[in-house]
Amino acid sequence: TEWTAHHRDGAPQLYPEPLRDEIDEVAQRIYTEVNNGVYRCGFAGSQRAYEKAYDRLFTALDWLSDR
């Protein structure tokens, strides 16, 4: 993308055009469900909130493992 001009010859394309939609979708899900999910668990104000956050986090981790 913007840094392509600075890549060495033969450098792999890390953000290929045909995969960008999928890459963006996965990155967004990682951010909202995994990165933020850890905080939802850690800052849960009740056991019920913790369990809900835990289930949501591990559902996302399972989804990633299955990819």
N, CA, C and O atoms as a Tripos MOL2 file, in Angstrom:
@<TRIPOS>MOLECULE
protein
  268   267    67     0     0
PROTEIN
NO_CHARGES

@<TRIPOS>ATOM
      1 N           0.8420   -1.1900    0.0000 N.3       1 THR1
      2 CA          0.0000    0.0000    0.0000 C.3       1 THR1
      3 C           0.8820    1.2460    0.0000 C.2       1 THR1
      4 O           1.6490    1.4320   -0.9450 O.2       1 THR1
      5 N           0.8100    2.0830    0.9860 N.am      2 GLU2
      6 CA          1.5740    3.3330    1.0010 C.3       2 GLU2
      7 C           3.0790    3.1140    1.1100 C.2       2 GLU2
      8 O           3.8630    3.9580    0.6760 O.2       2 GLU2
      9 N           3.4830    1.9910    1.6840 N.am      3 TRP3
     10 CA          4.9010    1.7300    1.9000 C.3       3 TRP3
     11 C           5.5060    0.8440    0.8200 C.2       3 TRP3
     12 O           6.6940    0.5250    0.8870 O.2       3 TRP3
     13 N           4.7270    0.4430   -0.1620 N.am      4 THR4
     14 CA          5.2060   -0.4710   -1.1970 C.3       4 THR4
     15 C           6.4650    0.0500   -1.8890 C.2       4 THR4
     16 O           7.3510   -0.7340   -2.2290 O.2       4 THR4
     17 N           6.5520    1.3250   -2.0930 N.am      5 ALA5
     18 CA          7.7320    1.8980   -2.7540 C.3       5 ALA5
     19 C           9.0130    1.6670   -1.9560 C.2       5 ALA5
     20 O          10.1080    1.7340   -2.5150 O.2       5 ALA5
     21 N           8.8900    1.3990   -0.6650 N.am      6 HIS6
     22 CA         10.0580    1.2130    0.2020 C.3       6 HIS6
     23 C          10.3930   -0.2610    0.4250 C.2       6 HIS6
     24 O          11.3650   -0.5670    1.1150 O.2       6 HIS6
     25 N           9.6210   -1.1660   -0.1380 N.am      7 HIS7
     26 CA          9.8770   -2.6010    0.0280 C.3       7 HIS7
     27 C          11.1000   -3.0130   -0.7740 C.2       7 HIS7
     28 O          11.4080   -2.4210   -1.8090 O.2       7 HIS7
     29 N          11.7780   -4.0110   -0.2970 N.am      8 ARG8
     30 CA         12.8950   -4.5740   -1.0550 C.3       8 ARG8
     31 C          12.3290   -5.4100   -2.1990 C.2       8 ARG8
     32 O          11.1650   -5.8100   -2.1620 O.2       8 ARG8
     33 N          13.1320   -5.6670   -3.1930 N.am      9 ASP9
     34 CA         12.7110   -6.5220   -4.3010 C.3       9 ASP9
     35 C          12.3810   -7.9120   -3.7730 C.2       9 ASP9
     36 O          13.1300   -8.4750   -2.9750 O.2       9 ASP9
     37 N          11.2740   -8.4530   -4.2150 N.am     10 GLY10
     38 CA         10.8680   -9.7940   -3.8030 C.3      10 GLY10
     39 C          10.1360   -9.8530   -2.4760 C.2      10 GLY10
     40 O           9.7850  -10.9410   -2.0190 O.2      10 GLY10
     41 N           9.8980   -8.7180   -1.8480 N.am     11 ALA11
     42 CA          9.1780   -8.7160   -0.5680 C.3      11 ALA11
     43 C           7.7500   -9.2150   -0.7970 C.2      11 ALA11
     44 O           7.1340   -8.8880   -1.8110 O.2      11 ALA11
     45 N           7.2260  -10.0020    0.1380 N.am     12 PRO12
     46 CA          5.8640  -10.5080   -0.0420 C.3      12 PRO12
     47 C           4.8310   -9.3930    0.0960 C.2      12 PRO12
     48 O           5.0470   -8.4040    0.7970 O.2      12 PRO12
     49 N           3.7270   -9.5720   -0.5750 N.am     13 GLN13
     50 CA          2.6000   -8.6380   -0.4680 C.3      13 GLN13
     51 C           1.8150   -9.0300    0.7840 C.2      13 GLN13
     52 O           1.1670  -10.0760    0.7980 O.2      13 GLN13
     53 N           1.8630   -8.2170    1.8250 N.am     14 LEU14
     54 CA          1.2330   -8.5540    3.0980 C.3      14 LEU14
     55 C          -0.2350   -8.1490    3.1720 C.2      14 LEU14
     56 O          -0.9470   -8.5470    4.0940 O.2      14 LEU14
     57 N          -0.6800   -7.3690    2.2140 N.am     15 TYR15
     58 CA         -2.0700   -6.9050    2.1990 C.3      15 TYR15
     59 C          -2.5850   -6.9790    0.7660 C.2      15 TYR15
     60 O          -2.9080   -5.9600    0.1570 O.2      15 TYR15
     61 N          -2.6590   -8.2160    0.2290 N.am     16 PRO16
     62 CA         -3.0370   -8.3680   -1.1790 C.3      16 PRO16
     63 C          -4.4710   -7.9260   -1.4430 C.2      16 PRO16
     64 O          -5.3760   -8.1840   -0.6510 O.2      16 PRO16
     65 N          -4.6500   -7.2680   -2.5530 N.am     17 GLU17
     66 CA         -5.9540   -6.7210   -2.9360 C.3      17 GLU17
     67 C          -7.0910   -7.7420   -2.8380 C.2      17 GLU17
     68 O          -8.1420   -7.4150   -2.2870 O.2      17 GLU17
     69 N          -6.9220   -8.9700   -3.3520 N.am     18 PRO18
     70 CA         -8.0440   -9.9220   -3.3160 C.3      18 PRO18
     71 C          -8.4440  -10.3710   -1.9020 C.2      18 PRO18
     72 O          -9.5480  -10.8780   -1.7030 O.2      18 PRO18
     73 N          -7.5530  -10.1870   -0.9260 N.am     19 LEU19
     74 CA         -7.8290  -10.6430    0.4420 C.3      19 LEU19
     75 C          -8.1410   -9.5090    1.4140 C.2      19 LEU19
     76 O          -8.3800   -9.7600    2.5950 O.2      19 LEU19
     77 N          -8.1410   -8.2990    0.9470 N.am     20 ARG20
     78 CA         -8.2970   -7.1600    1.8620 C.3      20 ARG20
     79 C          -9.6090   -7.1630    2.6340 C.2      20 ARG20
     80 O          -9.6170   -6.8520    3.8250 O.2      20 ARG20
     81 N         -10.7010   -7.5020    1.9960 N.am     21 ASP21
     82 CA        -11.9790   -7.5350    2.7190 C.3      21 ASP21
     83 C         -11.9340   -8.5560    3.8480 C.2      21 ASP21
     84 O         -12.3820   -8.2760    4.9590 O.2      21 ASP21
     85 N         -11.3950   -9.7360    3.5670 N.am     22 GLU22
     86 CA        -11.2990  -10.7790    4.5930 C.3      22 GLU22
     87 C         -10.3230  -10.3800    5.6970 C.2      22 GLU22
     88 O         -10.6080  -10.5790    6.8770 O.2      22 GLU22
     89 N          -9.1830   -9.8230    5.3220 N.am     23 ILE23
     90 CA         -8.1990   -9.3700    6.3070 C.3      23 ILE23
     91 C          -8.8160   -8.3210    7.2270 C.2      23 ILE23
     92 O          -8.6560   -8.3870    8.4460 O.2      23 ILE23
     93 N          -9.5120   -7.3640    6.6470 N.am     24 ASP24
     94 CA        -10.1400   -6.3040    7.4480 C.3      24 ASP24
     95 C         -11.2110   -6.8620    8.3780 C.2      24 ASP24
     96 O         -11.3230   -6.4370    9.5270 O.2      24 ASP24
     97 N         -12.0010   -7.8180    7.8800 N.am     25 GLU25
     98 CA        -13.0500   -8.4290    8.7010 C.3      25 GLU25
     99 C         -12.4490   -9.1770    9.8920 C.2      25 GLU25
    100 O         -12.9230   -9.0400   11.0190 O.2      25 GLU25
    101 N         -11.4120   -9.9610    9.6380 N.am     26 VAL26
    102 CA        -10.7690  -10.7200   10.7130 C.3      26 VAL26
    103 C         -10.1070   -9.7720   11.7100 C.2      26 VAL26
    104 O         -10.2290   -9.9620   12.9200 O.2      26 VAL26
    105 N          -9.4120   -8.7620   11.2140 N.am     27 ALA27
    106 CA         -8.7530   -7.8040   12.1040 C.3      27 ALA27
    107 C          -9.7640   -7.0870   12.9950 C.2      27 ALA27
    108 O          -9.5120   -6.8780   14.1820 O.2      27 ALA27
    109 N         -10.9000   -6.7140   12.4240 N.am     28 GLN28
    110 CA        -11.9400   -6.0460   13.2110 C.3      28 GLN28
    111 C         -12.4830   -6.9740   14.2910 C.2      28 GLN28
    112 O         -12.7010   -6.5540   15.4270 O.2      28 GLN28
    113 N         -12.6970   -8.2330   13.9330 N.am     29 ARG29
    114 CA        -13.2240   -9.1850   14.9150 C.3      29 ARG29
    115 C         -12.2020   -9.4480   16.0190 C.2      29 ARG29
    116 O         -12.5710   -9.5590   17.1880 O.2      29 ARG29
    117 N         -10.9370   -9.5480   15.6650 N.am     30 ILE30
    118 CA         -9.8930   -9.7240   16.6810 C.3      30 ILE30
    119 C          -9.8960   -8.5370   17.6340 C.2      30 ILE30
    120 O          -9.8210   -8.7120   18.8500 O.2      30 ILE30
    121 N          -9.9810   -7.3420   17.0890 N.am     31 TYR31
    122 CA         -9.9660   -6.1450   17.9320 C.3      31 TYR31
    123 C         -11.1660   -6.1090   18.8740 C.2      31 TYR31
    124 O         -11.0060   -5.9150   20.0790 O.2      31 TYR31
    125 N         -12.3690   -6.2960   18.3270 N.am     32 THR32
    126 CA        -13.5640   -6.1410   19.1580 C.3      32 THR32
    127 C         -13.7950   -7.3190   20.0940 C.2      32 THR32
    128 O         -14.2170   -7.1300   21.2350 O.2      32 THR32
    129 N         -13.5260   -8.5260   19.6260 N.am     33 GLU33
    130 CA        -13.8840   -9.7040   20.4130 C.3      33 GLU33
    131 C         -12.7390  -10.2480   21.2590 C.2      33 GLU33
    132 O         -12.9820  -10.7710   22.3470 O.2      33 GLU33
    133 N         -11.5010  -10.1390   20.7890 N.am     34 VAL34
    134 CA        -10.3680  -10.6970   21.5360 C.3      34 VAL34
    135 C          -9.6870   -9.6030   22.3590 C.2      34 VAL34
    136 O          -9.6430   -9.6840   23.5870 O.2      34 VAL34
    137 N          -9.1610   -8.5900   21.6870 N.am     35 ASN35
    138 CA         -8.4530   -7.5360   22.4240 C.3      35 ASN35
    139 C          -9.3550   -6.8860   23.4740 C.2      35 ASN35
    140 O          -8.9850   -6.7930   24.6440 O.2      35 ASN35
    141 N         -10.5300   -6.4410   23.0520 N.am     36 ASN36
    142 CA        -11.4560   -5.8260   24.0020 C.3      36 ASN36
    143 C         -12.0970   -6.8640   24.9140 C.2      36 ASN36
    144 O         -12.4910   -6.5460   26.0360 O.2      36 ASN36
    145 N         -12.2020   -8.0940   24.4420 N.am     37 GLY37
    146 CA        -12.8080   -9.1580   25.2410 C.3      37 GLY37
    147 C         -12.0490   -9.4390   26.5230 C.2      37 GLY37
    148 O         -12.6510   -9.7270   27.5570 O.2      37 GLY37
    149 N         -10.7420   -9.3570   26.4580 N.am     38 VAL38
    150 CA         -9.9220   -9.5560   27.6550 C.3      38 VAL38
    151 C         -10.2640   -8.4930   28.6950 C.2      38 VAL38
    152 O         -10.3780   -8.7930   29.8840 O.2      38 VAL38
    153 N         -10.4260   -7.2690   28.2500 N.am     39 TYR39
    154 CA        -10.7940   -6.1860   29.1680 C.3      39 TYR39
    155 C         -12.2090   -6.3660   29.7030 C.2      39 TYR39
    156 O         -12.4670   -6.0840   30.8730 O.2      39 TYR39
    157 N         -13.1330   -6.8360   28.8560 N.am     40 ARG40
    158 CA        -14.4940   -7.0950   29.3340 C.3      40 ARG40
    159 C         -14.4650   -8.1020   30.4800 C.2      40 ARG40
    160 O         -15.1850   -7.9490   31.4670 O.2      40 ARG40
    161 N         -13.6390   -9.1210   30.3450 N.am     41 CYS41
    162 CA        -13.5220  -10.1210   31.4160 C.3      41 CYS41
    163 C         -12.9000   -9.5030   32.6690 C.2      41 CYS41
    164 O         -13.4120   -9.6620   33.7770 O.2      41 CYS41
    165 N         -11.8040   -8.8060   32.4720 N.am     42 GLY42
    166 CA        -11.0700   -8.2530   33.6090 C.3      42 GLY42
    167 C         -11.8210   -7.1920   34.3850 C.2      42 GLY42
    168 O         -11.6390   -7.0540   35.5940 O.2      42 GLY42
    169 N         -12.6630   -6.4410   33.6970 N.am     43 PHE43
    170 CA        -13.3840   -5.3610   34.3550 C.3      43 PHE43
    171 C         -14.8590   -5.6720   34.5790 C.2      43 PHE43
    172 O         -15.6510   -4.7720   34.8600 O.2      43 PHE43
    173 N         -15.2240   -6.9320   34.4560 N.am     44 ALA44
    174 CA        -16.6210   -7.3160   34.6760 C.3      44 ALA44
    175 C         -17.0240   -6.9560   36.1050 C.2      44 ALA44
    176 O         -16.2830   -7.2040   37.0560 O.2      44 ALA44
    177 N         -18.1910   -6.3800   36.2330 N.am     45 GLY45
    178 CA        -18.6520   -5.9350   37.5430 C.3      45 GLY45
    179 C         -19.4250   -6.9760   38.3220 C.2      45 GLY45
    180 O         -19.8110   -6.7430   39.4680 O.2      45 GLY45
    181 N         -19.6520   -8.1230   37.7050 N.am     46 SER46
    182 CA        -20.3810   -9.1920   38.3880 C.3      46 SER46
    183 C         -19.9660  -10.5280   37.7770 C.2      46 SER46
    184 O         -19.3600  -10.5790   36.7070 O.2      46 SER46
    185 N         -20.2990  -11.5830   38.4680 N.am     47 GLN47
    186 CA        -19.9930  -12.9150   37.9450 C.3      47 GLN47
    187 C         -20.7230  -13.1590   36.6270 C.2      47 GLN47
    188 O         -20.1680  -13.7480   35.6990 O.2      47 GLN47
    189 N         -21.9610  -12.7050   36.5550 N.am     48 ARG48
    190 CA        -22.7410  -12.8760   35.3170 C.3      48 ARG48
    191 C         -22.0980  -12.1350   34.1530 C.2      48 ARG48
    192 O         -22.0040  -12.6720   33.0490 O.2      48 ARG48
    193 N         -21.6590  -10.9140   34.3930 N.am     49 ALA49
    194 CA        -20.9900  -10.1370   33.3420 C.3      49 ALA49
    195 C         -19.6840  -10.8090   32.9260 C.2      49 ALA49
    196 O         -19.3430  -10.8380   31.7440 O.2      49 ALA49
    197 N         -18.9570  -11.3480   33.9020 N.am     50 TYR50
    198 CA        -17.7140  -12.0580   33.5970 C.3      50 TYR50
    199 C         -17.9850  -13.2760   32.7190 C.2      50 TYR50
    200 O         -17.3020  -13.4900   31.7180 O.2      50 TYR50
    201 N         -18.9760  -14.0670   33.0950 N.am     51 GLU51
    202 CA        -19.2870  -15.2770   32.3350 C.3      51 GLU51
    203 C         -19.7220  -14.9420   30.9080 C.2      51 GLU51
    204 O         -19.3540  -15.6410   29.9640 O.2      51 GLU51
    205 N         -20.4910  -13.8910   30.7550 N.am     52 LYS52
    206 CA        -20.9180  -13.4640   29.4230 C.3      52 LYS52
    207 C         -19.7040  -13.0260   28.5930 C.2      52 LYS52
    208 O         -19.5780  -13.4030   27.4280 O.2      52 LYS52
    209 N         -18.8210  -12.2370   29.1920 N.am     53 ALA53
    210 CA        -17.6180  -11.7750   28.4970 C.3      53 ALA53
    211 C         -16.6870  -12.9420   28.1750 C.2      53 ALA53
    212 O         -16.0990  -12.9950   27.0950 O.2      53 ALA53
    213 N         -16.5580  -13.8670   29.1090 N.am     54 TYR54
    214 CA        -15.7180  -15.0560   28.9160 C.3      54 TYR54
    215 C         -16.2250  -15.8820   27.7400 C.2      54 TYR54
    216 O         -15.4480  -16.2850   26.8740 O.2      54 TYR54
    217 N         -17.5290  -16.1300   27.7160 N.am     55 ASP55
    218 CA        -18.1140  -16.9080   26.6170 C.3      55 ASP55
    219 C         -17.8950  -16.2090   25.2770 C.2      55 ASP55
    220 O         -17.5680  -16.8520   24.2800 O.2      55 ASP55
    221 N         -18.0740  -14.9180   25.2620 N.am     56 ARG56
    222 CA        -17.8900  -14.1480   24.0240 C.3      56 ARG56
    223 C         -16.4280  -14.2050   23.5640 C.2      56 ARG56
    224 O         -16.1530  -14.3830   22.3770 O.2      56 ARG56
    225 N         -15.5020  -14.0530   24.5030 N.am     57 LEU57
    226 CA        -14.0780  -14.1030   24.1840 C.3      57 LEU57
    227 C         -13.6900  -15.4660   23.6260 C.2      57 LEU57
    228 O         -13.0310  -15.5540   22.5900 O.2      57 LEU57
    229 N         -14.1000  -16.5280   24.3150 N.am     58 PHE58
    230 CA        -13.6770  -17.8550   23.8810 C.3      58 PHE58
    231 C         -14.4150  -18.3330   22.6350 C.2      58 PHE58
    232 O         -13.9110  -19.1980   21.9190 O.2      58 PHE58
    233 N         -15.5780  -17.7970   22.3660 N.am     59 THR59
    234 CA        -16.2350  -18.0580   21.0820 C.3      59 THR59
    235 C         -15.3840  -17.4830   19.9540 C.2      59 THR59
    236 O         -15.2030  -18.1230   18.9180 O.2      59 THR59
    237 N         -14.8700  -16.2920   20.1540 N.am     60 ALA60
    238 CA        -14.0090  -15.6620   19.1430 C.3      60 ALA60
    239 C         -12.6940  -16.4230   18.9930 C.2      60 ALA60
    240 O         -12.2180  -16.6150   17.8740 O.2      60 ALA60
    241 N         -12.1050  -16.8550   20.1010 N.am     61 LEU61
    242 CA        -10.8580  -17.6160   20.0180 C.3      61 LEU61
    243 C         -11.0730  -18.9480   19.3090 C.2      61 LEU61
    244 O         -10.2300  -19.3770   18.5210 O.2      61 LEU61
    245 N         -12.1920  -19.5970   19.5850 N.am     62 ASP62
    246 CA        -12.5150  -20.8450   18.8820 C.3      62 ASP62
    247 C         -12.6840  -20.5910   17.3920 C.2      62 ASP62
    248 O         -12.2100  -21.3740   16.5680 O.2      62 ASP62
    249 N         -13.3590  -19.4990   17.0430 N.am     63 TRP63
    250 CA        -13.5470  -19.1390   15.6400 C.3      63 TRP63
    251 C         -12.1940  -18.9550   14.9510 C.2      63 TRP63
    252 O         -11.9980  -19.4170   13.8270 O.2      63 TRP63
    253 N         -11.2680  -18.2820   15.6250 N.am     64 LEU64
    254 CA         -9.9380  -18.0900   15.0550 C.3      64 LEU64
    255 C          -9.1940  -19.4110   14.9110 C.2      64 LEU64
    256 O          -8.5290  -19.6380   13.9000 O.2      64 LEU64
    257 N          -9.2970  -20.2760   15.9000 N.am     65 SER65
    258 CA         -8.6290  -21.5820   15.8380 C.3      65 SER65
    259 C          -9.1470  -22.4300   14.6900 C.2      65 SER65
    260 O          -8.3970  -23.1970   14.0870 O.2      65 SER65
    261 N         -10.4210  -22.2910   14.3910 N.am     66 ASP66
    262 CA        -11.0360  -23.0810   13.3210 C.3      66 ASP66
    263 C         -10.7090  -22.5530   11.9280 C.2      66 ASP66
    264 O         -10.9620  -23.2340   10.9340 O.2      66 ASP66
    265 N         -10.1620  -21.3710   11.8470 N.am     67 ARG67
    266 CA         -9.8620  -20.7890   10.5220 C.3      67 ARG67
    267 C          -8.7400  -21.4930    9.8380 C.2      67 ARG67
    268 O          -8.3690  -21.1270    8.7230 O.2      67 ARG67
@<TRIPOS>BOND
     1     1     2 1
     2     2     3 1
     3     3     4 2
     4     3     5 am
     5     5     6 1
     6     6     7 1
     7     7     8 2
     8     7     9 am
     9     9    10 1
    10    10    11 1
    11    11    12 2
    12    11    13 am
    13    13    14 1
    14    14    15 1
    15    15    16 2
    16    15    17 am
    17    17    18 1
    18    18    19 1
    19    19    20 2
    20    19    21 am
    21    21    22 1
    22    22    23 1
    23    23    24 2
    24    23    25 am
    25    25    26 1
    26    26    27 1
    27    27    28 2
    28    27    29 am
    29    29    30 1
    30    30    31 1
    31    31    32 2
    32    31    33 am
    33    33    34 1
    34    34    35 1
    35    35    36 2
    36    35    37 am
    37    37    38 1
    38    38    39 1
    39    39    40 2
    40    39    41 am
    41    41    42 1
    42    42    43 1
    43    43    44 2
    44    43    45 am
    45    45    46 1
    46    46    47 1
    47    47    48 2
    48    47    49 am
    49    49    50 1
    50    50    51 1
    51    51    52 2
    52    51    53 am
    53    53    54 1
    54    54    55 1
    55    55    56 2
    56    55    57 am
    57    57    58 1
    58    58    59 1
    59    59    60 2
    60    59    61 am
    61    61    62 1
    62    62    63 1
    63    63    64 2
    64    63    65 am
    65    65    66 1
    66    66    67 1
    67    67    68 2
    68    67    69 am
    69    69    70 1
    70    70    71 1
    71    71    72 2
    72    71    73 am
    73    73    74 1
    74    74    75 1
    75    75    76 2
    76    75    77 am
    77    77    78 1
    78    78    79 1
    79    79    80 2
    80    79    81 am
    81    81    82 1
    82    82    83 1
    83    83    84 2
    84    83    85 am
    85    85    86 1
    86    86    87 1
    87    87    88 2
    88    87    89 am
    89    89    90 1
    90    90    91 1
    91    91    92 2
    92    91    93 am
    93    93    94 1
    94    94    95 1
    95    95    96 2
    96    95    97 am
    97    97    98 1
    98    98    99 1
    99    99   100 2
   100    99   101 am
   101   101   102 1
   102   102   103 1
   103   103   104 2
   104   103   105 am
   105   105   106 1
   106   106   107 1
   107   107   108 2
   108   107   109 am
   109   109   110 1
   110   110   111 1
   111   111   112 2
   112   111   113 am
   113   113   114 1
   114   114   115 1
   115   115   116 2
   116   115   117 am
   117   117   118 1
   118   118   119 1
   119   119   120 2
   120   119   121 am
   121   121   122 1
   122   122   123 1
   123   123   124 2
   124   123   125 am
   125   125   126 1
   126   126   127 1
   127   127   128 2
   128   127   129 am
   129   129   130 1
   130   130   131 1
   131   131   132 2
   132   131   133 am
   133   133   134 1
   134   134   135 1
   135   135   136 2
   136   135   137 am
   137   137   138 1
   138   138   139 1
   139   139   140 2
   140   139   141 am
   141   141   142 1
   142   142   143 1
   143   143   144 2
   144   143   145 am
   145   145   146 1
   146   146   147 1
   147   147   148 2
   148   147   149 am
   149   149   150 1
   150   150   151 1
   151   151   152 2
   152   151   153 am
   153   153   154 1
   154   154   155 1
   155   155   156 2
   156   155   157 am
   157   157   158 1
   158   158   159 1
   159   159   160 2
   160   159   161 am
   161   161   162 1
   162   162   163 1
   163   163   164 2
   164   163   165 am
   165   165   166 1
   166   166   167 1
   167   167   168 2
   168   167   169 am
   169   169   170 1
   170   170   171 1
   171   171   172 2
   172   171   173 am
   173   173   174 1
   174   174   175 1
   175   175   176 2
   176   175   177 am
   177   177   178 1
   178   178   179 1
   179   179   180 2
   180   179   181 am
   181   181   182 1
   182   182   183 1
   183   183   184 2
   184   183   185 am
   185   185   186 1
   186   186   187 1
   187   187   188 2
   188   187   189 am
   189   189   190 1
   190   190   191 1
   191   191   192 2
   192   191   193 am
   193   193   194 1
   194   194   195 1
   195   195   196 2
   196   195   197 am
   197   197   198 1
   198   198   199 1
   199   199   200 2
   200   199   201 am
   201   201   202 1
   202   202   203 1
   203   203   204 2
   204   203   205 am
   205   205   206 1
   206   206   207 1
   207   207   208 2
   208   207   209 am
   209   209   210 1
   210   210   211 1
   211   211   212 2
   212   211   213 am
   213   213   214 1
   214   214   215 1
   215   215   216 2
   216   215   217 am
   217   217   218 1
   218   218   219 1
   219   219   220 2
   220   219   221 am
   221   221   222 1
   222   222   223 1
   223   223   224 2
   224   223   225 am
   225   225   226 1
   226   226   227 1
   227   227   228 2
   228   227   229 am
   229   229   230 1
   230   230   231 1
   231   231   232 2
   232   231   233 am
   233   233   234 1
   234   234   235 1
   235   235   236 2
   236   235   237 am
   237   237   238 1
   238   238   239 1
   239   239   240 2
   240   239   241 am
   241   241   242 1
   242   242   243 1
   243   243   244 2
   244   243   245 am
   245   245   246 1
   246   246   247 1
   247   247   248 2
   248   247   249 am
   249   249   250 1
   250   250   251 1
   251   251   252 2
   252   251   253 am
   253   253   254 1
   254   254   255 1
   255   255   256 2
   256   255   257 am
   257   257   258 1
   258   258   259 1
   259   259   260 2
   260   259   261 am
   261   261   262 1
   262   262   263 1
   263   263   264 2
   264   263   265 am
   265   265   266 1
   266   266   267 1
   267   267   268 2
@<TRIPOS>SUBSTRUCTURE
     1 THR1         2 RESIDUE 1 A THR
     2 GLU2         6 RESIDUE 1 A GLU
     3 TRP3        10 RESIDUE 1 A TRP
     4 THR4        14 RESIDUE 1 A THR
     5 ALA5        18 RESIDUE 1 A ALA
     6 HIS6        22 RESIDUE 1 A HIS
     7 HIS7        26 RESIDUE 1 A HIS
     8 ARG8        30 RESIDUE 1 A ARG
     9 ASP9        34 RESIDUE 1 A ASP
    10 GLY10       38 RESIDUE 1 A GLY
    11 ALA11       42 RESIDUE 1 A ALA
    12 PRO12       46 RESIDUE 1 A PRO
    13 GLN13       50 RESIDUE 1 A GLN
    14 LEU14       54 RESIDUE 1 A LEU
    15 TYR15       58 RESIDUE 1 A TYR
    16 PRO16       62 RESIDUE 1 A PRO
    17 GLU17       66 RESIDUE 1 A GLU
    18 PRO18       70 RESIDUE 1 A PRO
    19 LEU19       74 RESIDUE 1 A LEU
    20 ARG20       78 RESIDUE 1 A ARG
    21 ASP21       82 RESIDUE 1 A ASP
    22 GLU22       86 RESIDUE 1 A GLU
    23 ILE23       90 RESIDUE 1 A ILE
    24 ASP24       94 RESIDUE 1 A ASP
    25 GLU25       98 RESIDUE 1 A GLU
    26 VAL26      102 RESIDUE 1 A VAL
    27 ALA27      106 RESIDUE 1 A ALA
    28 GLN28      110 RESIDUE 1 A GLN
    29 ARG29      114 RESIDUE 1 A ARG
    30 ILE30      118 RESIDUE 1 A ILE
    31 TYR31      122 RESIDUE 1 A TYR
    32 THR32      126 RESIDUE 1 A THR
    33 GLU33      130 RESIDUE 1 A GLU
    34 VAL34      134 RESIDUE 1 A VAL
    35 ASN35      138 RESIDUE 1 A ASN
    36 ASN36      142 RESIDUE 1 A ASN
    37 GLY37      146 RESIDUE 1 A GLY
    38 VAL38      150 RESIDUE 1 A VAL
    39 TYR39      154 RESIDUE 1 A TYR
    40 ARG40      158 RESIDUE 1 A ARG
    41 CYS41      162 RESIDUE 1 A CYS
    42 GLY42      166 RESIDUE 1 A GLY
    43 PHE43      170 RESIDUE 1 A PHE
    44 ALA44      174 RESIDUE 1 A ALA
    45 GLY45      178 RESIDUE 1 A GLY
    46 SER46      182 RESIDUE 1 A SER
    47 GLN47      186 RESIDUE 1 A GLN
    48 ARG48      190 RESIDUE 1 A ARG
    49 ALA49      194 RESIDUE 1 A ALA
    50 TYR50      198 RESIDUE 1 A TYR
    51 GLU51      202 RESIDUE 1 A GLU
    52 LYS52      206 RESIDUE 1 A LYS
    53 ALA53      210 RESIDUE 1 A ALA
    54 TYR54      214 RESIDUE 1 A TYR
    55 ASP55      218 RESIDUE 1 A ASP
    56 ARG56      222 RESIDUE 1 A ARG
    57 LEU57      226 RESIDUE 1 A LEU
    58 PHE58      230 RESIDUE 1 A PHE
    59 THR59      234 RESIDUE 1 A THR
    60 ALA60      238 RESIDUE 1 A ALA
    61 LEU61      242 RESIDUE 1 A LEU
    62 ASP62      246 RESIDUE 1 A ASP
    63 TRP63      250 RESIDUE 1 A TRP
    64 LEU64      254 RESIDUE 1 A LEU
    65 SER65      258 RESIDUE 1 A SER
    66 ASP66      262 RESIDUE 1 A ASP
    67 ARG67      266 RESIDUE 1 A ARG
